[in-house]
Every structure is written in C-alpha cells, then in structure tokens.
Amino acid sequence: MILMVSVQNLTEALEALKGGADIVDVKNLQEALVGSAHPRVVKEVRDAVPMEIHASVTLGVVPDQVGTVAMAVYTAGVLRATSVKVGFMKTEYEAARETLLASREALEGFETKLIGSLFADNPLHDGLDPHLMVRLAREGQCDGFLIDTLTKDGRNLFDFIPENELREMVFEGKELGMSTALSGHLRIENLDELARINPDIVGVRGAVCQKGDRGSGVHWEAVAEFKRQVELRETGEVDVYGTAGTGTAGRTNGMDGADNGWIVVDGTGKTCAGIIAALGEQVQRGSGAFIEVIIPDVLNTYDIMVWAEKGQHSIVTQRKDPSGSVRMLIRP
C-alpha cells in the first residue's frame, strides 16, 4: 500500500512530501461536495513536486456533460498530472461509461492515468451503486479505480461497505491489472482493515491534518506517523491477521517434482496486480515447473494465497528472507 494525501495548495503539498507521502492529490474541498482545484494550483504543485513523486488531480463529482469532463481531463494531461480521478454520484451507468470513454480518448498521447471513482455513500443520494465500480472501470477503459465517500458527518468508508466486500472488489481489480485505491475519512485505527484488504493506494486527509481536522491543513508529522503505521503492517511487525503469516509453511509431498524445472517471478518493484499477472502468464505456459515468487511485503502474500487457492495451485513453502521479502514456492 502506498499513501496518497489530499492537498489544496502548494504549502500542503510540501508538508505531505516532507512526511513521506507517495502521492499528493490536488483537490478543492470548498467546491460543492468535492471539486477541482484551479489549474494554476495544479501547475504550482506539479512544478514543485519531483516527477518521480505522483501528483494527481481529483475532478470530484463530475457533471453529466461529456465534453466538459473530457476537456477537464485533457487539461490534467497538459498539466502532467500523474492521474486524474473522474467521480460519479447521480449519473446513470451508461452516461458514466460514456464519460469515461471520452476521457480515455482525451488522454491519448499523455502519460496521465485515468481513474474512475464511485462513492461508497452514493445510496444516500440515490446515486450510482458503488458495487458497480469494477465493472464501470473495466468498461470505461480506466487504468484504475478509487472508492471514496462524500459524507461529512463522521462516518467513513467502512460504515457504508464492509471489509469483505471491499476486499473482493479490490482483488477483482488486481486480477484485471488495475490500480486500486480506497479513501473516505480513513483513520489510523482503520489500518488493520485496510491492510487486510490491501489496496494499492490508501487516500487520507483528515487523519494527516493538525488535530485531525481536515480543514486545518496537512501537517508533515501526522503524514509521517500514518506512513510509519502503514509500513509496520507491510513488514508484518503489526500482524493484521493475528497469525505469524510469514513463517515457513507446511511442506507438501512431491518435492521430487522439482526436476520439472524452477521458475522465479521477482515481484520487487511490481504492484500486486503485476505479480498476479506474471504468475498467471507462467501458469498459462503450462511448463509444469515450480514457481518461486518473491513478494516485497507481507500484505501481498495474502493476495497471492487467494490467487493460488482460486486457481487450485499448491503453496509448497513460504519463508521470509533477510531483506524482508517473502519467498513462496508454488506448484501449479
């Protein structure tokens, strides 16, 4: 999981970077439920933030005006935003799909990624069902998706969609090769649930503002603490499953089958979706060889376990090496 911090100006963006944020997400919290920052603000942030750090743009709840949204998306590309998030509340499904396809076309020639977004609390507004997120992102040709919230009454993401349902949606997105992001008034005390779901991106604001007040401004020390807590769960120092999880798994019989060959899939630097894709490619080749996969953090091991179980592949051994990576031996 990497950390995305919502910022409203350059000062907040620099605070987020000082605290170790992986993504600064520029938005305007004063416009409607959530809206777009002025292009000048986006440009200031993008010019100040090193290109290796992601600087994304949120368009918030977009209107049912395909051309207007496509133009805004195009502007995000011109401003070199890492990604642009297009969110829907009361829009009909087919209209949302059309808007995303137009946005995809508008980004042709740019490196900016298209992220579709639905809000977990959409049902409160008679809006588009958030459980349609994966389907909408796929049919809208998105690079990824974000599930967020709009409610400002103290409730957060988990008050509207339970952990197990979010887990299924995120895993389905990973199987499709999409980036997956969750946000919505998340706090440090939600990190165990988030770690079990294991999205690629966790988005926060209030949790990293002074005194937890999302209107008081992002503070680098709060960002640093949130980032530290995420990393404790990635390394397994905080065990979110209540089990050792990274020790040596029980060995199955049939290790003498290793003479069929041994393939290594190095997941270092890959997202979980990338690791799953690489494993799937090896299985499809049908060589019958054992596959050793190197998984860079503990949380992703559980996704690989789910992948193996769904595909009826055997996990032969599992161990943690000195670098902190987990090595898992799989027999397809």
Sequence and secondary structure as in RCSB ss.txt:
>XXXX:A:sequence
MILMVSVQNLTEALEALKGGADIVDVKNLQEALVGSAHPRVVKEVRDAVPMEIHASVTLGVVPDQVGTVAMAVYT
AGVLRATSVKVGFMKTEYEAARETLLASREALEGFETKLIGSLFADNPLHDGLDPHLMVRLAREGQCDGFLIDTL
TKDGRNLFDFIPENELREMVFEGKELGMSTALSGHLRIENLDELARINPDIVGVRGAVCQKGDRGSGVHWEAVAE
FKRQVELRETGEVDVYGTAGTGTAGRTNGMDGADNGWIVVDGTGKTCAGIIAALGEQVQRGSGAFIEVIIPDVLN
TYDIMVWAEKGQHSIVTQRKDPSGSVRMLIRP
>XXXX:A:secstr
 EEEEEESSHHHHHHHHHTT SEEEE BTTSSSSB   HHHHHHHHHHS TTSEEEEEEEE  S HHHHHHHHHH
HHHTT SEEEEEESS  HHHHHHHHHHHHHHTTT   EEEEEEETTGGGGT   GGGHHHHHHHTT SEEEEE  
  SS  GGGTS HHHHHHHHHHHHHTT EEEE SS  GGGHHHHHHH  SEEEESGGGBGGG TTS B HHHHHH
HHHHHHHHHHTSS TTSS  SS     S GGGGGG EEEEE TT  HHHHHHHHHHHHHHT   EEEEEESSHHH
HHHHHHHHHHHT EEEEEEE TTS EEEEEE 
